[in-house]
Amino acid sequence: MDLLLLFPPLTEATLFPYLSLPYLAGHVRRSGHSAHQVDLSIELVHRLLDGPALARQARALHAAQDLPTWYRAAVADAALRHLGEVRGFVLTKSPAPRLGPVRAVRLARQAAQLMLRNSALARVWDDFDSLDRAVLRLSEAPVGSLDLATRKLRGLLGEALDEAAPRAVGISVAFFSQVAPALLLARWIRELRPGTPVCLGGQQIMLRHDELAAMASVRTAVDALCVTAGEEPLERWLAHLAGKAPRDDVPGMRWLGPHGVTAPGRPPALRFKDVGAPDYGGLKVHSYLNDTVVLSMVSCVGCFWGRCVFCSYGNRSLARGAYQQASPRQLADTVRRIVESTGIDFVTVVDENTNLRLLARAMRLVRDSGLRVRFNTRNRLEPVLLDPAFCEELAALGCEGMAVGYEGVTQRLLDRLDKGVRAADFQTVLDNLAAAGIRVNLSVMGGLLDETEEEAEESLRFLERNREKFAVDAFELMVVEPGTRLLAEPRSFGVALDGSAAFADNRELNYLGGRVGTRHTVAGGPGRPEMLQRLKHGMRRISAAGAGPAEAAARPPARPTALRPHPWIRCAPPGLAPNGPDGGSFLLADPVREQVYALPTDHVTRGAAPDGLLAATSARGRSLLGKLAAADAGVPCEEPLPALRPSR
């Protein structure tokens, strides 16, 4: 192969293939070069669904002396007992008759995360220096001394190199959690295939190439850092390696070598309108952690608004000519090619902020061609959604969901953040989307500049009032990322940067720390501990307020006399259960939904039979069983029981 493209672990981009590889592979292939693409993040998840490793974890189930150890063993035991069904559904989307698709995916996710516990790949970093030293140490360590996940990643890399025999390797680093694994991969490539050129690209390289170029682990293993969109740079790099173009003709690259680091090359001339559809050939598109098979695409490069002060991706669009948008016909052709090449008719438009009118025009063309496609979008609560007819048309065209950022309902703060939306519109927009049957998934951001406690409370109450109109994707505190207006002009927003090399992240809230940036304080605003406490309090209240729209639509009967737990539910040994004011309790763990429930023995009893039937002995007990049924912990049933005692 001319080029091996790798997407490193670890990320939460496991619902469908991340788009960087398919777009790069498509362009390189259309330019006449051969390319092989491997998503090592999802491939590693597949390898971690490992029977012997899960069995080792499950052995602690009956000997555990504390609840966390017992719970981890319960996850391993449940995954092990259902492993064939889990692997069958995840890898090939074979039917999962006992678990069902959603549960199979959830249990696979919990099992993989268990296998990653304490892995070097899952470490959250405090600064670049500690990351650099650790990568150097790990890359030189004997393979046998590495943890399970890191060993499996090295094995996957070796397989990819053997299969592709590449002349060059490109590694796409979209998320900060991928930086250390990407550098490990680069150093292992140097060991396994000496002389093979390696290039790093992607969002994190664009944002952090200066810091990375100064690191020993990078300078000794990487030949180039791509600091722009990668299609044209990779194409011209391959031409240069083949002796068909001078190095100066390669745009967007910083070259690393014994004599130092060059400045970035010329900007790419390729425009988005000239980039073809993503090419998913070679990726295991049916093997992602999603109960529905879905692929993705973009309608633009950048963000048509681009002014939100905290957005590193959108703020790059402020330069003249930086924002590029496809035509409706180009988008419609991209959708058609995805469906024709893969047979998958569900796409997610993963723009930072989708132009909904543009997308609607494209989807009309798709529908007029006789193709019916379902799709999701990412966008703000735009004024165009105030029109109920437009929302209904989106739904009729196939729109099923929208991912939306929520920064509260305080217009003062939205204006300071330059968000470009009106809080007064939010209620109407949510009502219109709910009426049209379009699901809304919110990413809730807290720690917004000098937000007062009263303003935070008002924004939280809005969410509580509308709890059945949305689901929650994530909660996070605002981070000052590289490339943002916040970092470029902090004083304009009352922000003071702390000047140290230490990272700021969301390690208490987000997967592997989430976004990573510079530590800051806000004049007149709360400190980080207070902001974090506020956000966690809001998370608990939103959770207590009820289910989102999908769960609310399918609630089972509320007060059964008995409940038969699902086979994957585990009961903890008596010594681990708490004693409450009503007497003793026993614990049930649900590894699928990551929940542990304490049930008072005065109101619920558990049978000695293997199925452990739960029976209510009071009105309160029936209520508790109803809540367990609503949480999908078991199947309600009516058993002949003695007269129920009144609840205390």
C-alpha positions, 0 to 999 in steps of 0.5 A, spaced: 500 500 500 502 507 498 499 509 505 496 506 511 491 510 515 490 509 522 485 512 527 488 511 534 484 509 541 482 511 546 475 515 544 468 515 545 467 515 537 465 508 537 458 509 534 460 510 527 467 511 524 470 517 525 470 521 518 477 523 518 479 516 515 474 515 510 475 522 507 482 522 507 482 515 504 477 517 499 481 523 496 488 519 496 484 513 492 481 518 487 488 521 486 491 514 484 494 512 490 492 505 494 490 506 501 488 502 507 485 504 513 484 501 520 480 504 526 484 502 532 480 505 537 474 500 535 478 494 533 481 495 540 474 494 543 473 488 539 479 485 542 478 487 549 471 483 549 476 477 551 473 471 554 479 469 558 481 476 561 473 477 563 474 470 566 480 472 571 476 479 573 469 475 574 473 470 579 473 475 584 465 475 584 464 471 591 470 473 594 470 481 594 471 484 600 468 491 598 463 494 593 467 496 587 471 490 587 465 486 587 461 490 582 467 490 577 467 482 578 459 483 576 460 486 570 465 481 568 461 475 570 455 478 566 459 480 560 462 473 560 456 469 561 453 473 555 459 474 551 457 470 545 451 474 544 455 480 545 460 479 540 455 476 535 451 483 535 457 488 536 461 484 530 456 482 525 450 485 528 447 478 529 441 477 532 441 478 540 435 474 542 436 475 550 439 481 551 437 485 545 441 490 541 441 496 546 443 492 552 448 488 548 452 494 546 451 497 553 454 491 556 460 490 550 461 498 552 462 496 560 466 490 559 471 494 554 472 499 559 473 494 565 479 491 561 481 498 560 481 500 567 488 502 570 491 501 562 496 506 560 492 508 554 486 510 559 491 515 563 489 522 564 495 527 563 497 533 567 502 536 562 506 535 556 512 533 559 509 527 563 506 525 557 512 525 553 516 522 558 511 516 559 511 515 552 518 514 551 518 509 557 512 505 554 515 505 547 521 502 550 518 497 555 518 489 553 512 487 550 510 482 556 511 488 561 505 492 558 498 492 560 493 487 557 490 493 552 496 496 551 499 489 548 493 488 544 494 495 541 501 493 539 499 487 536 493 490 532 498 495 529 503 489 527 497 486 524 495 492 520 503 493 518 503 486 515 497 487 511 498 493 508 506 493 508 505 501 507 510 506 504 508 511 509 503 511 515 498 517 517 495 517 524 489 522 525 489 525 532 482 528 533 481 528 540 486 529 546 485 522 549 489 520 542 495 523 543 499 519 547 497 512 544 498 516 537 505 517 539 506 510 542 504 507 535 509 512 531 514 509 536 512 502 535 512 503 527 519 506 527 521 499 531 517 494 527 518 498 520 524 502 520 525 507 515 517 508 514 515 515 514 510 517 519 505 523 519 501 526 524 494 530 523 488 531 525 484 537 530 489 536 535 495 537 531 492 543 528 491 546 535 498 543 538 503 542 533 508 547 536 508 543 543 508 537 540 514 539 535 518 540 542 517 533 545 522 528 544 517 522 543 515 526 537 522 528 534 525 521 534 519 518 531 515 522 526 517 525 520 511 530 519 506 534 522 500 536 518 497 543 520 491 543 515 486 539 512 489 533 510 487 531 503 491 535 499 497 534 503 497 527 504 496 526 496 502 531 495 506 527 500 505 521 497 507 524 490 513 526 493 515 520 496 514 516 489 519 522 487 514 525 483 514 532 486 518 536 490 517 537 498 516 544 497 510 542 493 507 539 499 502 544 503 500 544 510 506 540 513 511 541 518 517 537 517 521 534 523 528 532 522 535 532 525 536 539 523 530 542 527 523 543 525 520 547 519 515 552 518 508 550 515 508 549 508 503 553 503 496 553 505 492 547 501 489 550 494 483 544 495 476 547 496 471 543 500 467 543 493 472 539 490 473 533 495 469 527 494 464 523 498 467 519 504 470 512 502 468 507 508 472 501 504 476 497 509 472 499 515 468 494 519 462 499 518 457 494 521 462 493 528 461 499 532 458 500 539 451 502 536 444 498 536 443 502 529 448 501 523 449 509 521 455 512 518 457 520 518 458 526 513 459 533 513 456 539 509 461 544 510 468 545 513 468 550 519 462 553 522 458 558 518 457 562 525 464 561 528 463 566 533 462 562 540 468 564 544 470 557 547 469 553 540 476 552 537 473 549 531 468 554 529 473 560 531 478 558 525 472 559 521 473 567 522 479 568 517 476 570 510 475 564 506 476 559 512 469 557 512 467 552 506 460 549 504 457 544 500 452 545 495 445 542 496 447 537 489 454 535 492 451 533 499 445 529 495 450 526 491 454 524 497 448 521 501 447 517 495 454 515 494 454 513 501 448 509 501 450 505 494 457 503 497 455 501 503 447 499 503 447 503 510 441 508 509 442 512 516 447 518 516 449 523 521 451 530 519 457 531 524 458 539 522 460 543 528 453 547 526 449 544 520 446 549 516 439 546 516 436 550 510 442 548 506 441 540 509 433 541 507 434 543 500 439 537 499 435 532 503 429 534 498 434 532 492 435 525 495 428 524 496 426 526 489 431 521 487 427 516 490 432 514 496 429 514 503 434 516 508 434 517 515 439 522 518 441 526 525 444 533 525 448 537 530 446 545 530 444 550 535 437 552 537 436 556 531 431 561 529 429 557 523 426 552 528 421 557 530 417 555 524 413 548 526 412 547 518 420 547 517 421 542 523 415 538 520 418 538 513 425 536 516 422 530 520 418 528 513 425 528 510 428 523 515 431 527 520 430 523 527 435 527 532 439 533 533 445 534 537 445 541 541 449 545 545 446 548 551 449 554 555 443 556 559 437 561 558 441 567 561 441 572 555 447 576 558 451 570 558 449 567 551 451 574 548 458 575 552 459 568 549 457 570 542 453 564 541 448 568 536 442 565 539 436 568 543 434 564 550 427 566 549 426 562 543 428 555 546 422 553 549 418 554 542 424 550 538 423 545 543 416 544 543 416 544 535 421 539 535 418 534 540 411 535 536 415 533 530 418 527 533 425 529 532 429 527 538 434 532 542 440 530 545 443 536 549 451 537 551 450 541 557 456 546 559 457 550 566 462 554 568 460 560 564 464 566 565 461 570 571 455 566 571 451 567 578 448 562 582 441 565 580 442 564 573 445 557 573 438 556 577 434 559 572 438 555 566 437 548 570 429 550 572 428 550 564 431 543 563 427 540 569 421 543 566 422 540 559 425 534 561 421 529 557 423 533 551 431 531 551 436 526 552 443 528 555 449 527 551 454 530 556 455 535 562 462 539 562 465 545 564 467 550 559 475 550 558 479 555 554 482 551 549 487 553 544 485 556 537 479 560 541 477 567 542 478 566 549 485 564 549 487 569 544 483 575 548 482 573 555 481 580 558 475 581 553 471 576 557 474 577 564 478 571 564 485 570 567 490 565 564 494 562 570 500 561 565 503 554 567 504 548 563 498 544 567 492 542 563 485 544 564 480 538 563 474 535 565 476 529 568 471 529 573 465 529 568 468 527 561 471 520 558 478 521 559 478 528 561 474 531 555 477 537 552 483 539 554 486 547 555 489 552 559 487 553 566 483 560 568 479 564 573 474 569 571 474 576 575 467 576 579 466 569 577 466 563 582 472 558 582 472 551 579 470 547 585 464 551 586 462 551 578 464 543 579 459 543 585 454 547 581 454 542 575 454 536 579 448 538 583 445 540 576 446 533 573 443 530 579 437 534 579 436 533 571 437 525 573 431 525 578 427 529 574 425 523 570 427 520 563 428 523 556 423 522 551 425 515 549 425 512 556 418 516 557 415 513 551 416 506 554 415 505 561 412 499 564 406 498 569 408 502 575 406 497 581 407 490 580 407 485 586 413 481 583 419 482 579 423 477 575 430 480 574 434 479 568 439 474 567 445 479 567 442 482 574 447 480 580 445 480 587 451 482 592 453 478 598 450 480 604 456 483 607 456 488 602 449 491 603 448 497 607 443 498 614 438 503 613 433 506 618 428 501 616 433 495 617 437 491 613 438 492 605 440 487 599 444 490 593 442 489 586 447 491 580 445 492 573 452 491 569 448 493 563 445 500 565 451 501 570 447 502 576 447 499 583 440 498 587 439 498 595 432 494 596 430 494 604 428 487 606 422 490 610 419 491 603 422 487 598 424 479 599 428 475 594 427 468 593 432 463 594 431 460 587 437 461 581 432 467 578 432 470 585 424 473 584 423 479 587 417 480 591 413 486 594 411 485 602 408 492 602 405 498 598 412 501 598 415 495 596 411 495 590 413 502 588 420 500 588 419 494 584 415 499 579 421 503 579 426 497 578 421 495 572 422 502 569 429 502 569 429 495 565 432 491 571 427 486 570 420 483 568 414 485 572 409 479 574 403 478 578 405 473 584 400 470 589 402 473 595 400 474 603 396 481 604 401 487 603 403 490 609 402 498 609 409 502 608 412 505 613 
